[in-house]
Amino acid sequence: MDGLWVVSVQFDELAMALRALTEHRDDLVKTRTQTVNRLHVLLAHLLPGGADLGLTADDAAGLLRRVRPRDVLGSIRRRLAVDLVAEVRRLDGRIAATGEQITTAVGESGTTLTELFGIGGMLAGKILARVGSISRFASAGAFASYTGSAPIAVSSGDVVRHRLSRAGIGS
């Protein structure tokens, strides 16, 4: 029994670490999106037609190389855009590094989630971060109830229907 307790505590610690990493990465991605949106606004003022969607730091830097404003406002907007490009590059590096940490932690966890089609290291990290050890659930039904994927009967008269529970981990 003592060995099981140690394994459980170690897995719970790993799940908490994965949760901290995945939430941190989500925050970085959100900040990057906001930064790119601000960059789009500046580029719309500096370039006719602005920039395409899916803007990368390299794309924006290339566009800014062609911009040589002659007025004060244009020069300031260009300088701000250059700063935002540098910020996007910095965020891209931090997002990639955090993603590598998550993938490494998932690999060290010994999970078989990544063997399932469509589940890579990032998604497995999010699942492990939210669910923890599957052994803590008494049955598949208990797990389905926790995740909000257990069907709930909403039948009326002769009509038999089911919907998913909204009381899962997303609540």
SULHUQUI-V95368 format. One record per pair of residues at least 6 apart in sequence whose C-alpha atoms are under 7 Angstrom apart, sorted by sequence separation. I is the first residue (numbers start at 1). J is the second residue. D is the distance in Angstrom with one decimal. If there is no record, write none. Layout:
# SULHUQUI-V95368
i->I j->J d->D
i->I j->J d->D
This chain:
# SULHUQUI-V95368
i->44 j->50 d->3.8
i->69 j->75 d->5.5
i->113 j->119 d->6.7
i->114 j->120 d->5.3
i->137 j->143 d->5.8
i->144 j->150 d->4.7
i->155 j->161 d->5.0
i->43 j->50 d->5.2
i->44 j->51 d->6.8
i->114 j->121 d->6.4
i->154 j->161 d->5.4
i->43 j->51 d->6.4
i->153 j->161 d->6.0
i->154 j->162 d->5.4
i->141 j->150 d->6.9
i->153 j->162 d->4.5
i->154 j->163 d->6.9
i->40 j->50 d->6.9
i->114 j->124 d->6.4
i->152 j->162 d->5.3
i->153 j->163 d->6.7
i->40 j->51 d->6.5
i->113 j->124 d->6.0
i->151 j->162 d->5.7
i->152 j->163 d->5.4
i->151 j->163 d->5.4
i->152 j->164 d->6.0
i->151 j->164 d->4.7
i->152 j->165 d->6.2
i->150 j->164 d->5.9
i->151 j->165 d->6.3
i->106 j->121 d->6.3
i->149 j->164 d->5.5
i->150 j->165 d->6.0
i->148 j->164 d->6.3
i->149 j->165 d->6.2
i->148 j->165 d->4.8
i->103 j->121 d->4.7
i->106 j->124 d->6.9
i->148 j->166 d->5.7
i->103 j->122 d->6.2
i->106 j->125 d->5.8
i->148 j->167 d->5.8
i->102 j->122 d->6.5
i->148 j->168 d->3.7
i->147 j->168 d->4.4
i->148 j->169 d->6.7
i->146 j->168 d->4.8
i->147 j->169 d->5.3
i->99 j->122 d->6.8
i->102 j->125 d->6.2
i->145 j->168 d->6.3
i->146 j->169 d->6.1
i->61 j->85 d->6.7
i->60 j->85 d->6.8
i->46 j->74 d->6.7
i->57 j->85 d->5.3
i->57 j->88 d->6.1
i->57 j->89 d->6.1
i->42 j->77 d->6.1
i->42 j->81 d->6.3
i->39 j->81 d->5.8
i->39 j->84 d->6.2
i->35 j->84 d->6.6
i->35 j->88 d->6.7
i->32 j->88 d->6.1
i->32 j->91 d->6.2
i->28 j->91 d->6.7
i->29 j->95 d->6.9
i->28 j->95 d->6.3
i->25 j->95 d->5.9
i->25 j->98 d->6.2
i->21 j->98 d->6.7
i->21 j->102 d->6.5
i->18 j->102 d->6.5
i->22 j->126 d->6.2
i->18 j->125 d->6.1
i->19 j->126 d->6.9
i->19 j->129 d->4.4
i->18 j->129 d->5.1
i->19 j->130 d->6.8
i->15 j->128 d->5.8
i->16 j->129 d->6.2
i->15 j->129 d->4.6
i->15 j->132 d->5.4
i->12 j->132 d->6.2
i->11 j->133 d->6.6
